[in-house]
Amino acid sequence: MTLAGFPRIAVDPQICGGRPVVAGTRVRVTDVLEMLAGGATADEITADFPYVSHEDVRAVLTYAAAQADHAVVLAAE
């Protein structure tokens, strides 16, 4: 099932243990993020995984940004 607001990102308990993946593939969001963090370009990722598009790479980044955008509540000391 794709996630609301993220049609290119899917979660299915039967695929990759329910971790978010690029819809229609078994490429995990974390796989794409780790490749980008390691210096790979979107062109290199799409060349290595021809079933992943440039739009998918952008969707992964958008999804990751949304996941990181949450309030952090610190306990009083």
C-alpha positions as CSV (number, residue, x, y, z in Angstrom):
1,M,0.0,0.0,0.0
2,T,1.3,3.4,-0.9
3,L,1.5,6.0,1.8
4,A,-0.9,9.0,1.9
5,G,0.9,11.9,0.3
6,F,3.7,9.7,-0.9
7,P,2.4,7.7,-3.9
8,R,5.9,6.5,-4.9
9,I,6.6,5.1,-1.4
10,A,5.0,1.9,-0.2
11,V,4.8,-0.2,2.9
12,D,3.8,-3.9,3.0
13,P,4.5,-6.2,5.8
14,Q,5.3,-8.9,3.3
15,I,8.0,-6.8,1.5
16,C,11.3,-5.9,3.3
17,G,9.8,-6.5,6.7
18,G,7.4,-3.7,6.3
19,R,10.1,-1.1,5.8
20,P,9.2,1.8,3.3
21,V,10.3,1.0,-0.2
22,V,10.0,2.6,-3.6
23,A,6.5,1.5,-4.8
24,G,6.6,-1.5,-7.0
25,T,10.1,-2.5,-6.0
26,R,12.1,-4.0,-3.1
27,V,14.4,-1.0,-3.0
28,R,14.2,0.4,0.5
29,V,14.0,4.1,1.2
30,T,17.1,3.6,3.4
31,D,19.0,2.0,0.5
32,V,18.5,5.0,-1.7
33,L,19.3,7.4,1.2
34,E,22.5,5.5,2.0
35,M,23.6,5.6,-1.6
36,L,23.0,9.3,-1.8
37,A,24.9,9.8,1.5
38,G,27.7,7.8,0.1
39,G,28.1,10.1,-2.8
40,A,26.1,8.4,-5.5
41,T,24.1,10.6,-7.9
42,A,20.5,10.1,-9.0
43,D,21.9,9.2,-12.4
44,E,24.1,6.5,-10.9
45,I,21.2,5.1,-8.8
46,T,18.9,4.9,-11.8
47,A,21.6,3.3,-13.9
48,D,22.2,0.6,-11.2
49,F,18.5,0.1,-10.6
50,P,16.7,0.8,-13.9
51,Y,13.3,0.2,-12.3
52,V,13.9,3.2,-10.1
53,S,13.3,6.6,-11.7
54,H,14.6,10.1,-11.0
55,E,11.2,10.9,-9.7
56,D,11.5,7.9,-7.3
57,V,14.8,9.3,-5.9
58,R,13.1,12.7,-5.4
59,A,10.2,11.0,-3.7
60,V,12.6,9.2,-1.3
61,L,14.2,12.5,-0.4
62,T,10.8,14.2,0.1
63,Y,9.6,11.3,2.3
64,A,12.8,11.4,4.4
65,A,12.5,15.1,4.9
66,A,8.9,14.7,6.1
67,Q,10.0,12.0,8.5
68,A,12.7,14.2,10.0
69,D,10.3,17.2,10.4
70,H,8.8,16.5,13.8
71,A,9.0,18.2,17.1
72,V,11.6,17.0,19.6
73,V,10.5,17.2,23.2
74,L,13.2,17.2,25.8
75,A,12.6,16.3,29.4
76,A,13.3,19.0,32.0
77,E,16.4,18.4,34.0
